Amino acid sequence: MSQPIPFTDANFKLAVVQELMYNQELLPKFDLREYAAEQGFTYDDGSVEAVPEALAHFEALEVPGELAEKITEIEMDGGNEIYLEIAPNWDGEDGLFDVHEFDDVRHFPNLKSMTLFYTGDEQALEALRARGIEADWL
């Protein structure tokens, strides 16, 4: 196995993991209910806040470098499974999962398209487009 991808932005990593874990099924799926039962913790499934144990799981998750080439698009959406596994009742009305740093795109040579949660950072969009990535707000 190759070295894990060193991410600088945790939310960019979550967007990549959404694609690899839930869309392409190349990583074992994370299920918060099962994980909580295995680890012996409880959480409020009605909360819009992130479950700390779920966030910690994804922060520690290593994404093998050989999977980087599998990423051709990233589509951030409030209904993505990864976000609902981390914050089960998240409504998308805050910036909990916004990406603020895009240096991680350097690891994904086949990335051609990104749909991002709106942050208003037009410079980030332009920088992505300059790299040949179709980028737009959700």
C-alpha positions as CSV (number, residue, x, y, z in Angstrom):
1,M,0.0,0.0,0.0
2,S,1.2,3.5,-0.8
3,Q,1.7,6.3,1.6
4,P,-1.5,8.0,2.9
5,I,-2.5,11.3,1.3
6,P,-1.5,14.2,3.6
7,F,-4.5,16.5,3.7
8,T,-4.2,20.1,4.9
9,D,-8.0,20.8,5.0
10,A,-10.1,18.4,7.0
11,N,-13.3,19.3,5.0
12,F,-11.5,18.8,1.7
13,K,-10.6,15.4,3.0
14,L,-14.2,14.7,3.9
15,A,-15.3,15.6,0.4
16,V,-12.8,13.2,-1.0
17,V,-13.8,10.4,1.4
18,Q,-17.4,10.9,0.4
19,E,-16.5,10.1,-3.1
20,L,-14.3,7.2,-2.3
21,M,-16.3,5.7,0.5
22,Y,-20.0,6.3,-0.4
23,N,-20.0,7.0,-4.1
24,Q,-17.3,4.6,-5.4
25,E,-17.3,2.2,-2.5
26,L,-13.5,1.9,-2.5
27,L,-13.2,2.4,1.3
28,P,-15.2,0.6,4.0
29,K,-18.4,2.5,4.8
30,F,-18.6,4.3,8.1
31,D,-21.9,3.9,9.9
32,L,-22.3,6.2,13.0
33,R,-24.8,3.9,14.8
34,E,-22.6,0.9,14.4
35,Y,-19.5,2.8,15.3
36,A,-21.1,4.2,18.5
37,A,-22.2,0.7,19.5
38,E,-18.8,-0.7,18.9
39,Q,-17.0,2.2,20.7
40,G,-19.5,2.4,23.6
41,F,-20.6,6.1,23.3
42,T,-24.0,7.8,22.7
43,Y,-24.8,10.8,20.7
44,D,-27.8,13.1,20.1
45,D,-29.1,12.1,16.7
46,G,-31.3,15.2,16.6
47,S,-28.4,17.6,16.9
48,V,-27.1,19.6,14.0
49,E,-23.7,19.6,15.7
50,A,-20.9,17.2,14.7
51,V,-20.4,14.1,16.8
52,P,-16.9,14.5,18.2
53,E,-16.1,10.7,17.9
54,A,-17.2,10.7,14.3
55,L,-15.1,13.6,13.4
56,A,-12.1,12.0,15.2
57,H,-12.7,8.8,13.2
58,F,-12.4,10.7,9.9
59,E,-9.5,12.8,11.0
60,A,-7.6,9.6,11.8
61,L,-8.7,7.8,8.7
62,E,-5.8,7.3,6.2
63,V,-6.7,7.6,2.6
64,P,-4.2,5.5,0.5
65,G,-2.3,7.5,-2.1
66,E,-3.1,5.0,-4.9
67,L,-6.8,6.1,-4.6
68,A,-6.0,9.7,-5.5
69,E,-6.2,8.9,-9.2
70,K,-9.8,7.7,-8.7
71,I,-11.0,11.2,-7.9
72,T,-12.3,12.9,-11.0
73,E,-15.1,15.0,-9.4
74,I,-16.1,16.3,-6.0
75,E,-19.7,17.3,-5.3
76,M,-20.4,18.7,-1.9
77,D,-24.0,18.5,-1.0
78,G,-25.9,18.8,2.3
79,G,-27.4,15.4,1.7
80,N,-24.0,13.6,1.3
81,E,-23.9,10.6,3.5
82,I,-20.6,11.5,5.1
83,Y,-22.0,14.7,6.5
84,L,-25.1,13.0,7.9
85,E,-22.9,10.3,9.5
86,I,-20.9,13.0,11.3
87,A,-23.8,15.4,12.1
88,P,-27.0,13.3,11.8
89,N,-29.4,16.2,11.7
90,W,-27.2,18.8,10.0
91,D,-29.2,21.2,8.0
92,G,-26.5,22.7,5.9
93,E,-27.2,26.2,7.2
94,D,-23.8,26.8,8.7
95,G,-20.2,26.5,7.5
96,L,-19.4,23.3,9.4
97,F,-18.1,21.5,6.3
98,D,-16.9,24.4,4.2
99,V,-13.5,24.0,2.5
100,H,-11.2,27.0,3.1
101,E,-7.9,25.6,1.8
102,F,-7.4,24.0,-1.6
103,D,-3.8,23.0,-1.6
104,D,-5.0,19.4,-1.4
105,V,-6.0,19.5,-5.1
106,R,-2.3,18.8,-5.9
107,H,-2.8,15.2,-4.8
108,F,-5.6,14.6,-7.4
109,P,-4.3,14.7,-10.9
110,N,-7.6,13.6,-12.5
111,L,-9.8,16.0,-10.6
112,K,-11.8,17.9,-13.2
113,S,-14.9,19.1,-11.5
114,M,-15.8,20.5,-8.1
115,T,-19.2,21.7,-6.7
116,L,-18.6,23.4,-3.4
117,F,-20.6,24.7,-0.5
118,Y,-20.8,28.5,-0.9
119,T,-18.2,30.5,1.0
120,G,-18.1,33.5,-1.2
121,D,-14.3,33.0,-1.9
122,E,-14.3,33.8,-5.6
123,Q,-10.5,33.8,-5.6
124,A,-10.6,30.1,-4.6
125,L,-12.9,29.4,-7.5
126,E,-10.6,31.2,-9.9
127,A,-7.6,29.4,-8.6
128,L,-9.3,26.0,-9.1
129,R,-10.4,27.0,-12.6
130,A,-6.8,28.1,-13.5
131,R,-5.8,24.5,-12.7
132,G,-8.3,23.3,-15.2
133,I,-10.9,22.3,-12.7
134,E,-14.5,23.2,-13.4
135,A,-15.5,24.8,-10.1
136,D,-18.7,26.3,-8.9
137,W,-20.9,26.9,-5.9
138,L,-23.7,24.5,-5.0
